[in-house]
Amino acid sequence: MVAEKKSKKTLESINSRLALVMKSGKYSFGYKQTLKTLRLGKAKLVIIANNTPPLRKSEIEYYAMLAKTGVHHYSGNNIE
């Protein structure tokens, strides 16, 4: 019960922070745009949705590793 409450609170915190980032307008959305910003070294954090195909996920993680950028695996899907 405690772990469920903590994860729910964490998810709400992430969702509120994502909403704040979306308001600021400083984000890239989509696979191709993400790879482009990673290659240019402009990305600060990459958030990967839960329903991202495994091949794309590993490719994004690889480019993020080369760019020394953080990767967060979001527990929701790309619509949430």
Secondary structure, DSSP 8 states (H G I E B T S, - for coil): -HHHHHHHHHHHHHHHHHHHHHHHT----SHHHHHHHHHHT--SEEEE-TTS-HHHHHHHHHHHHHHT-EEEE-SS-S--
